[in-house]
Amino acid sequence: MTNLKKCIVGIRDSKLSRAQTDLFIKEAESYEVIKKNILFEIQTIKTSGDINKNKRLDTLGGKGLFTKEIEEQILHKSIDIGVHSMKDVPASDETHNLEIICWMRRHDPSDAFISYSGQKLELLPAGSIIGTSSVRRRAQILNIRQDLKIRLLRGNVDTRIKKLKDKQYDGIILSAAGLKRIGQDHLITEVMDHASFLPAACQGAVGIQARMNDDLKEVFKTCNHSTTENECIAERNILKTINANCNSPISVYAKIIDDQINIKCDLFDHNGKCLFRDTIKGSAKQYNELSIELGKKIIEHVGQQKINQLNILEDDFDHTPKA
């Protein structure tokens, strides 16, 4: 046992982070080379997004609200790796001297709707209250139903579900992958159709972050899922190209089947109007070039100035239908 190298894993203090980390460790230890040489130790870290539980994420300022403190601990060598929901990792201004050294196989990237009454989103009565903390989901709801009320919903998954059960909301929207990972997917009323509710870039994907050129990259390469890596890099390329952030009302989804990649993108304004919707297809080997091409097409159609404006929601997050 003393010959094992300790690997300290930094994660958010949440049930979902723990579940994702347990999945990663289980996957890693299925490889003898890792099981015989690495001893994992988990350390929980409170992030800015966790501490400010009741505030709008887009008004807290800065990037990486759920990753920054973990990244700082990696750089300070207090921990060796961080386990992140890649949806939370900013695509632009990536932290210097850090890199994603391993991508886990992506789970269902879709959004999931949980209804108090059991009715689907499109069948809810006008004036029903929908809870979310996502600017993207807010715009997508308004694109489908202008007659619904939208109210800010913060907190971990259990907290959000409890607020629904307490009937503070008529429905809430969460990540399908997150619900499945913590064993709450039986509560899902409907998995949202990508035709009208395309997911956020990297939703459902988990990445392992370490210091640049760390020996652990070689260690964990055996459990890296390269297809997930390429799909998510393609999605992040689009966000980088158009300078979008975590608060932008944009959906991006790339899927590789056989040797072909299909990349879809939807961009909305904050009132729910779809400003851009397109798909690009081609050889999976060209995931970089194709994604950048689609990003440039968005700029051409919408304009960089308009895209920059969308990075900030000036209005109140809560929405009430006009009488």
Secondary structure in CASP SS format (residue, H / E / C, confidence):
PFRMAT SS
TARGET T0000
AUTHOR 0000-0000-0000
METHOD secondary structure of the structure
MODEL  1
M C 1.00
T C 1.00
N C 1.00
L C 1.00
K E 1.00
K E 1.00
C E 1.00
I E 1.00
V E 1.00
G E 1.00
I E 1.00
R E 1.00
D C 1.00
S C 1.00
K H 1.00
L H 1.00
S H 1.00
R H 1.00
A H 1.00
Q H 1.00
T H 1.00
D H 1.00
L H 1.00
F H 1.00
I H 1.00
K H 1.00
E H 1.00
A H 1.00
E C 1.00
S C 1.00
Y C 1.00
E H 1.00
V H 1.00
I H 1.00
K H 1.00
K C 1.00
N C 1.00
I E 1.00
L E 1.00
F E 1.00
E E 1.00
I E 1.00
Q E 1.00
T E 1.00
I E 1.00
K C 1.00
T C 1.00
S H 1.00
G H 1.00
D H 1.00
I H 1.00
N C 1.00
K C 1.00
N C 1.00
K C 1.00
R C 1.00
L H 1.00
D H 1.00
T H 1.00
L C 1.00
G C 1.00
G C 1.00
K C 1.00
G C 1.00
L C 1.00
F C 1.00
T C 1.00
K H 1.00
E H 1.00
I H 1.00
E H 1.00
E H 1.00
Q H 1.00
I H 1.00
L H 1.00
H C 1.00
K C 1.00
S C 1.00
I C 1.00
D C 1.00
I E 1.00
G E 1.00
V E 1.00
H E 1.00
S E 1.00
M H 1.00
K H 1.00
D H 1.00
V C 1.00
P C 1.00
A C 1.00
S C 1.00
D C 1.00
E C 1.00
T C 1.00
H C 1.00
N C 1.00
L E 1.00
E E 1.00
I E 1.00
I E 1.00
C E 1.00
W E 1.00
M C 1.00
R C 1.00
R C 1.00
H C 1.00
D C 1.00
P C 1.00
S C 1.00
D E 1.00
A E 1.00
F E 1.00
I E 1.00
S E 1.00
Y C 1.00
S C 1.00
G C 1.00
Q C 1.00
K C 1.00
L H 1.00
E H 1.00
L H 1.00
L C 1.00
P C 1.00
A C 1.00
G C 1.00
S C 1.00
I E 1.00
I E 1.00
G E 1.00
T E 1.00
S C 1.00
S C 1.00
V H 1.00
R H 1.00
R H 1.00
R H 1.00
A H 1.00
Q H 1.00
I H 1.00
L H 1.00
N H 1.00
I H 1.00
R C 1.00
Q C 1.00
D C 1.00
L C 1.00
K E 1.00
I E 1.00
R E 1.00
L E 1.00
L C 1.00
R C 1.00
G C 1.00
N C 1.00
V H 1.00
D H 1.00
T H 1.00
R H 1.00
I H 1.00
K H 1.00
K H 1.00
L H 1.00
K H 1.00
D C 1.00
K C 1.00
Q C 1.00
Y C 1.00
D C 1.00
G E 1.00
I E 1.00
I E 1.00
L E 1.00
S E 1.00
A H 1.00
A H 1.00
G H 1.00
L H 1.00
K H 1.00
R H 1.00
I C 1.00
G C 1.00
Q C 1.00
D H 1.00
H H 1.00
L H 1.00
I C 1.00
T C 1.00
E E 1.00
V E 1.00
M C 1.00
D C 1.00
H C 1.00
A C 1.00
S C 1.00
F C 1.00
L C 1.00
P C 1.00
A C 1.00
A C 1.00
C C 1.00
Q C 1.00
G C 1.00
A C 1.00
V E 1.00
G E 1.00
I E 1.00
Q E 1.00
A E 1.00
R E 1.00
M C 1.00
N C 1.00
D C 1.00
D C 1.00
L H 1.00
K H 1.00
E H 1.00
V H 1.00
F H 1.00
K H 1.00
T H 1.00
C H 1.00
N C 1.00
H C 1.00
S H 1.00
T H 1.00
T H 1.00
E H 1.00
N H 1.00
E H 1.00
C H 1.00
I H 1.00
A H 1.00
E H 1.00
R H 1.00
N H 1.00
I H 1.00
L H 1.00
K H 1.00
T H 1.00
I H 1.00
N C 1.00
A C 1.00
N C 1.00
C C 1.00
N C 1.00
S C 1.00
P C 1.00
I E 1.00
S E 1.00
V E 1.00
Y E 1.00
A E 1.00
K E 1.00
I E 1.00
I E 1.00
D C 1.00
D C 1.00
Q E 1.00
I E 1.00
N E 1.00
I E 1.00
K E 1.00
C E 1.00
D E 1.00
L E 1.00
F E 1.00
D C 1.00
H C 1.00
N C 1.00
G C 1.00
K C 1.00
C E 1.00
L E 1.00
F E 1.00
R E 1.00
D E 1.00
T E 1.00
I E 1.00
K E 1.00
G E 1.00
S E 1.00
A H 1.00
K H 1.00
Q H 1.00
Y H 1.00
N H 1.00
E H 1.00
L H 1.00
S H 1.00
I H 1.00
E H 1.00
L H 1.00
G H 1.00
K H 1.00
K H 1.00
I H 1.00
I H 1.00
E H 1.00
H H 1.00
V H 1.00
G C 1.00
Q H 1.00
Q H 1.00
K H 1.00
I H 1.00
N H 1.00
Q H 1.00
L H 1.00
N C 1.00
I C 1.00
L C 1.00
E C 1.00
D C 1.00
D C 1.00
F C 1.00
D C 1.00
H E 1.00
T C 1.00
P C 1.00
K C 1.00
A C 1.00
END
